[in-house]
Each structure stands twice: as structure tokens, then as C-alpha cells.
Amino acid sequence: MPTPKHDLPVGFDQILAWMDRCTLQEKSMLLRALINDTAALTMASEPSLAKDWSDPAKDEARKDP
């Protein structure tokens, strides 16, 4: 499987190797931080997406032909 492109200063394999050396407590802390960041991003993007969802012109464009 090809490795996806990203802008991280380290390789994905380096991140996985670092995580393998983390304790269970450190992995748990990282997972909580990632979940919190994902939740914050989701909540922040909802108002922006709602503008598109409530656009009558876009609703018309999405109708079946």
C-alpha cells in the first residue's frame, strides 16, 4: 500500500516507531488529545457547512435530473 503524501516534518514510519515506544498512559493521552481536536474541528466547521446546506440554489442544483 502506498504511503499517503503529507506535510509533516517526519515520516509516518517514524511516528509509528515513536508510538511503539510510548507507554500505555502516553498513548491514552495522545488518543484523548486527537479526539478532542477532532471534536473541536467538527464543531467549528458545522456553521460553515450549514451555510452550504441551507443554500436554495445548491439544493436546486442537487435535484435529480
N, CA, C and O atoms as a printed pandas DataFrame, in Angstrom:
     atom_number atom_name residue_name chain_id  residue_number  x_coord  y_coord  z_coord
0              1         N          MET        A               1    0.852   -1.175    0.000
1              2        CA          MET        A               1    0.000    0.000    0.000
2              3         C          MET        A               1    0.900    1.241    0.000
3              4         O          MET        A               1    1.823    1.330    0.810
4              5         N          PRO        A               2    0.640    2.205   -0.905
5              6        CA          PRO        A               2    1.483    3.403   -0.953
6              7         C          PRO        A               2    1.251    4.306    0.254
7              8         O          PRO        A               2    0.147    4.375    0.795
8              9         N          THR        A               3    2.304    4.991    0.659
9             10        CA          THR        A               3    2.212    5.923    1.778
10            11         C          THR        A               3    1.601    7.229    1.282
11            12         O          THR        A               3    2.065    7.787    0.288
12            13         N          PRO        A               4    0.550    7.731    1.973
13            14        CA          PRO        A               4   -0.058    8.986    1.524
14            15         C          PRO        A               4    0.904   10.163    1.696
15            16         O          PRO        A               4    1.763   10.155    2.578
16            17         N          LYS        A               5    0.745   11.169    0.842
17            18        CA          LYS        A               5    1.566   12.377    0.920
18            19         C          LYS        A               5    1.097   13.218    2.094
19            20         O          LYS        A               5   -0.095   13.247    2.400
20            21         N          HIS        A               6    2.020   13.902    2.752
21            22        CA          HIS        A               6    1.681   14.790    3.862
22            23         C          HIS        A               6    2.766   15.846    3.993
23            24         O          HIS        A               6    3.817   15.760    3.359
24            25         N          ASP        A               7    2.491   16.849    4.831
25            26        CA          ASP        A               7    3.439   17.935    5.049
26            27         C          ASP        A               7    4.129   17.846    6.407
27            28         O          ASP        A               7    4.635   18.850    6.906
28            29         N          LEU        A               8    4.156   16.676    7.002
29            30        CA          LEU        A               8    4.791   16.519    8.302
30            31         C          LEU        A               8    6.309   16.556    8.144
31            32         O          LEU        A               8    6.835   16.107    7.126
32            33         N          PRO        A               9    7.019   17.088    9.147
33            34        CA          PRO        A               9    8.480   17.136    9.049
34            35         C          PRO        A               9    9.151   15.780    9.260
35            36         O          PRO        A               9   10.367   15.666    9.109
36            37         N          VAL        A              10    8.378   14.756    9.607
37            38        CA          VAL        A              10    8.913   13.402    9.799
38            39         C          VAL        A              10    8.052   12.430    8.999
39            40         O          VAL        A              10    6.929   12.749    8.606
40            41         N          GLY        A              11    8.595   11.249    8.769
41            42        CA          GLY        A              11    7.856   10.238    8.043
42            43         C          GLY        A              11    6.842    9.527    8.939
43            44         O          GLY        A              11    6.997    9.479   10.159
44            45         N          PHE        A              12    5.818    8.984    8.319
45            46        CA          PHE        A              12    4.785    8.271    9.061
46            47         C          PHE        A              12    5.380    7.081    9.802
47            48         O          PHE        A              12    4.973    6.770   10.921
48            49         N          ASP        A              13    6.350    6.416    9.169
49            50        CA          ASP        A              13    7.004    5.281    9.826
50            51         C          ASP        A              13    7.759    5.723   11.077
51            52         O          ASP        A              13    7.861    4.960   12.038
52            53         N          GLN        A              14    8.291    6.952   11.076
53            54        CA          GLN        A              14    8.961    7.481   12.263
54            55         C          GLN        A              14    7.951    7.730   13.387
55            56         O          GLN        A              14    8.237    7.482   14.558
56            57         N          ILE        A              15    6.777    8.219   13.017
57            58        CA          ILE        A              15    5.728    8.456   14.014
58            59         C          ILE        A              15    5.294    7.129   14.636
59            60         O          ILE        A              15    5.151    7.029   15.855
60            61         N          LEU        A              16    5.086    6.116   13.800
61            62        CA          LEU        A              16    4.677    4.806   14.315
62            63         C          LEU        A              16    5.755    4.205   15.217
63            64         O          LEU        A              16    5.439    3.600   16.242
64            65         N          ALA        A              17    7.028    4.369   14.840
65            66        CA          ALA        A              17    8.119    3.856   15.668
66            67         C          ALA        A              17    8.135    4.573   17.017
67            68         O          ALA        A              17    8.341    3.940   18.052
68            69         N          TRP        A              18    7.920    5.875   17.011
69            70        CA          TRP        A              18    7.873    6.639   18.264
70            71         C          TRP        A              18    6.705    6.165   19.124
71            72         O          TRP        A              18    6.847    6.008   20.337
72            73         N          MET        A              19    5.546    5.936   18.496
73            74        CA          MET        A              19    4.370    5.491   19.249
74            75         C          MET        A              19    4.586    4.112   19.853
75            76         O          MET        A              19    4.086    3.828   20.942
76            77         N          ASP        A              20    5.319    3.261   19.164
77            78        CA          ASP        A              20    5.615    1.927   19.712
78            79         C          ASP        A              20    6.396    2.023   21.016
79            80         O          ASP        A              20    6.274    1.156   21.881
80            81         N          ARG        A              21    7.196    3.074   21.158
81            82        CA          ARG        A              21    7.996    3.248   22.372
82            83         C          ARG        A              21    7.235    3.971   23.488
83            84         O          ARG        A              21    7.714    4.042   24.620
84            85         N          CYS        A              22    6.050    4.506   23.170
85            86        CA          CYS        A              22    5.248    5.210   24.182
86            87         C          CYS        A              22    4.638    4.217   25.167
87            88         O          CYS        A              22    4.357    3.068   24.827
88            89         N          THR        A              23    4.442    4.689   26.391
89            90        CA          THR        A              23    3.755    3.870   27.387
90            91         C          THR        A              23    2.260    3.876   27.077
91            92         O          THR        A              23    1.790    4.681   26.273
92            93         N          LEU        A              24    1.530    2.993   27.706
93            94        CA          LEU        A              24    0.082    2.943   27.529
94            95         C          LEU        A              24   -0.551    4.269   27.961
95            96         O          LEU        A              24   -1.489    4.749   27.325
96            97         N          GLN        A              25   -0.042    4.851   29.031
97            98        CA          GLN        A              25   -0.562    6.137   29.511
98            99         C          GLN        A              25   -0.320    7.236   28.466
99           100         O          GLN        A              25   -1.203    8.056   28.217
100          101         N          GLU        A              26    0.852    7.254   27.867
101          102        CA          GLU        A              26    1.151    8.260   26.835
102          103         C          GLU        A              26    0.268    8.073   25.610
103          104         O          GLU        A              26   -0.208    9.049   25.030
104          105         N          LYS        A              27    0.046    6.823   25.214
105          106        CA          LYS        A              27   -0.838    6.546   24.077
106          107         C          LYS        A              27   -2.260    6.987   24.384
107          108         O          LYS        A              27   -2.946    7.528   23.518
108          109         N          SER        A              28   -2.699    6.759   25.602
109          110        CA          SER        A              28   -4.037    7.170   26.021
110          111         C          SER        A              28   -4.180    8.695   25.973
111          112         O          SER        A              28   -5.198    9.215   25.517
112          113         N          MET        A              29   -3.148    9.408   26.449
113          114        CA          MET        A              29   -3.167   10.870   26.422
114          115         C          MET        A              29   -3.210   11.383   24.983
115          116         O          MET        A              29   -3.934   12.333   24.683
116          117         N          LEU        A              30   -2.444   10.762   24.104
117          118        CA          LEU        A              30   -2.418   11.155   22.697
118          119         C          LEU        A              30   -3.784   10.921   22.053
119          120         O          LEU        A              30   -4.282   11.771   21.315
120          121         N          LEU        A              31   -4.379    9.780   22.333
121          122        CA          LEU        A              31   -5.696    9.475   21.776
122          123         C          LEU        A              31   -6.738   10.483   22.250
123          124         O          LEU        A              31   -7.559   10.943   21.456
124          125         N          ARG        A              32   -6.713   10.829   23.535
125          126        CA          ARG        A              32   -7.663   11.837   24.053
126          127         C          ARG        A              32   -7.463   13.182   23.372
127          128         O          ARG        A              32   -8.433   13.861   23.035
128          129         N          ALA        A              33   -6.201   13.572   23.166
129          130        CA          ALA        A              33   -5.919   14.851   22.502
130          131         C          ALA        A              33   -6.423   14.832   21.063
131          132         O          ALA        A              33   -6.998   15.815   20.596
132          133         N          LEU        A              34   -6.213   13.726   20.358
133          134        CA          LEU        A              34   -6.687   13.625   18.973
134          135         C          LEU        A              34   -8.209   13.669   18.903
135          136         O          LEU        A              34   -8.772   14.306   18.013
136          137         N          ILE        A              35   -8.871   12.999   19.831
137          138        CA          ILE        A              35  -10.335   13.007   19.861
138          139         C          ILE        A              35  -10.848   14.412   20.141
139          140         O          ILE        A              35  -11.798   14.864   19.503
140          141         N          ASN        A              36  -10.225   15.106   21.091
141          142        CA          ASN        A              36  -10.638   16.473   21.407
142          143         C          ASN        A              36  -10.424   17.401   20.219
143          144         O          ASN        A              36  -11.285   18.230   19.924
144          145         N          ASP        A              37   -9.295   17.278   19.533
145          146        CA          ASP        A              37   -9.030   18.111   18.364
146          147         C          ASP        A              37  -10.039   17.834   17.257
147          148         O          ASP        A              37  -10.514   18.760   16.600
148          149         N          THR        A              38  -10.367   16.558   17.049
149          150        CA          THR        A              38  -11.333   16.193   16.020
150          151         C          THR        A              38  -12.704   16.750   16.356
151          152         O          THR        A              38  -13.398   17.267   15.481
152          153         N          ALA        A              39  -13.101   16.647   17.628
153          154        CA          ALA        A              39  -14.402   17.177   18.048
154          155         C          ALA        A              39  -14.443   18.690   17.873
155          156         O          ALA        A              39  -15.450   19.229   17.414
156          157         N          ALA        A              40  -13.372   19.380   18.228
157          158        CA          ALA        A              40  -13.323   20.835   18.084
158          159         C          ALA        A              40  -13.398   21.237   16.611
159          160         O          ALA        A              40  -14.089   22.196   16.266
160          161         N          LEU        A              41  -12.704   20.522   15.755
161          162        CA          LEU        A              41  -12.745   20.809   14.325
162          163         C          LEU        A              41  -14.143   20.587   13.764
163          164         O          LEU        A              41  -14.632   21.379   12.959
164          165         N          THR        A              42  -14.778   19.510   14.192
165          166        CA          THR        A              42  -16.136   19.212   13.736
166          167         C          THR        A              42  -17.101   20.313   14.144
167          168         O          THR        A              42  -17.908   20.767   13.333
168          169         N          MET        A              43  -17.021   20.746   15.403
169          170        CA          MET        A              43  -17.927   21.797   15.876
170          171         C          MET        A              43  -17.635   23.130   15.186
171          172         O          MET        A              43  -18.562   23.887   14.898
172          173         N          ALA        A              44  -16.377   23.423   14.920
173          174        CA          ALA        A              44  -16.016   24.679   14.278
174          175         C          ALA        A              44  -16.470   24.716   12.822
175          176         O          ALA        A              44  -16.819   25.781   12.314
176          177         N          SER        A              45  -16.471   23.583   12.151
177          178        CA          SER        A              45  -16.825   23.570   10.736
178          179         C          SER        A              45  -18.331   23.482   10.499
179          180         O          SER        A              45  -18.793   23.760    9.393
180          181         N          GLU        A              46  -19.095   23.105   11.505
181          182        CA          GLU        A              46  -20.537   22.948   11.316
182          183         C          GLU        A              46  -21.229   24.218   10.843
183          184         O          GLU        A              46  -22.015   24.140    9.899
184          185         N          PRO        A              47  -20.983   25.401   11.447
185          186        CA          PRO        A              47  -21.652   26.614   10.955
186          187         C          PRO        A              47  -21.298   26.939    9.501
187          188         O          PRO        A              47  -22.138   27.405    8.732
188          189         N          SER        A              48  -20.053   26.686    9.149
189          190        CA          SER        A              48  -19.631   26.938    7.770
190          191         C          SER        A              48  -20.354   26.012    6.798
191          192         O          SER        A              48  -20.819   26.442    5.742
192          193         N          LEU        A              49  -20.443   24.741    7.165
193          194        CA          LEU        A              49  -21.144   23.781    6.308
194          195         C          LEU        A              49  -22.637   24.063    6.250
195          196         O          LEU        A              49  -23.271   23.831    5.220
196          197         N          ALA        A              50  -23.199   24.556    7.335
197          198        CA          ALA        A              50  -24.636   24.844    7.378
198          199         C          ALA        A              50  -25.017   25.891    6.341
199          200         O          ALA        A              50  -26.120   25.845    5.796
200          201         N          LYS        A              51  -24.122   26.835    6.062
201          202        CA          LYS        A              51  -24.404   27.844    5.036
202          203         C          LYS        A              51  -24.626   27.177    3.685
203          204         O          LYS        A              51  -25.543   27.544    2.949
204          205         N          ASP        A              52  -23.783   26.193    3.358
205          206        CA          ASP        A              52  -23.941   25.479    2.088
206          207         C          ASP        A              52  -25.198   24.616    2.090
207          208         O          ASP        A              52  -25.885   24.505    1.074
208          209         N          TRP        A              53  -25.494   24.007    3.233
209          210        CA          TRP        A              53  -26.649   23.113    3.301
210          211         C          TRP        A              53  -27.955   23.879    3.140
211          212         O          TRP        A              53  -28.939   23.329    2.645
212          213         N          SER        A              54  -27.972   25.143    3.553
213          214        CA          SER        A              54  -29.221   25.898    3.513
214          215         C          SER        A              54  -29.305   26.821    2.297
215          216         O          SER        A              54  -30.114   27.748    2.289
216          217         N          ASP        A              55  -28.494   26.586    1.281
217          218        CA          ASP        A              55  -28.483   27.412    0.080
218          219         C          ASP        A              55  -29.491   26.858   -0.932
219          220         O          ASP        A              55  -29.272   25.778   -1.482
220          221         N          PRO        A              56  -30.596   27.578   -1.190
221          222        CA          PRO        A              56  -31.622   27.090   -2.130
222          223         C          PRO        A              56  -31.067   26.833   -3.536
223          224         O          PRO        A              56  -31.505   25.899   -4.206
224          225         N          ALA        A              57  -30.118   27.643   -3.985
225          226        CA          ALA        A              57  -29.551   27.437   -5.323
226          227         C          ALA        A              57  -28.817   26.100   -5.394
227          228         O          ALA        A              57  -28.895   25.392   -6.398
228          229         N          LYS        A              58  -28.116   25.767   -4.338
229          230        CA          LYS        A              58  -27.405   24.482   -4.330
230          231         C          LYS        A              58  -28.382   23.320   -4.192
231          232         O          LYS        A              58  -28.161   22.253   -4.765
232          233         N          ASP        A              59  -29.460   23.520   -3.435
233          234        CA          ASP        A              59  -30.487   22.478   -3.347
234          235         C          ASP        A              59  -31.061   22.180   -4.723
235          236         O          ASP        A              59  -31.267   21.022   -5.085
236          237         N          GLU        A              60  -31.313   23.230   -5.478
237          238        CA          GLU        A              60  -31.866   23.063   -6.832
238          239         C          GLU        A              60  -30.870   22.329   -7.720
239          240         O          GLU        A              60  -31.260   21.465   -8.505
240          241         N          ALA        A              61  -29.601   22.661   -7.605
241          242        CA          ALA        A              61  -28.570   22.030   -8.430
242          243         C          ALA        A              61  -28.403   20.552   -8.093
243          244         O          ALA        A              61  -28.007   19.762   -8.950
244          245         N          ARG        A              62  -28.701   20.175   -6.857
245          246        CA          ARG        A              62  -28.529   18.778   -6.456
246          247         C          ARG        A              62  -29.729   17.897   -6.782
247          248         O          ARG        A              62  -29.668   16.683   -6.591
248          249         N          LYS        A              63  -30.806   18.480   -7.264
249          250        CA          LYS        A              63  -32.002   17.680   -7.582
250          251         C          LYS        A              63  -31.688   16.685   -8.701
251          252         O          LYS        A              63  -30.827   16.920   -9.548
252          253         N          ASP        A              64  -32.406   15.581   -8.673
253          254        CA          ASP        A              64  -32.263   14.588   -9.734
254          255         C          ASP        A              64  -32.738   15.174  -11.058
255          256         O          ASP        A              64  -33.698   15.944  -11.089
256          257         N          PRO        A              65  -32.060   14.807  -12.164
257          258        CA          PRO        A              65  -32.464   15.346  -13.481
258          259         C          PRO        A              65  -33.789   14.791  -13.948
259          260         O          PRO        A              65  -34.259   15.145  -15.029
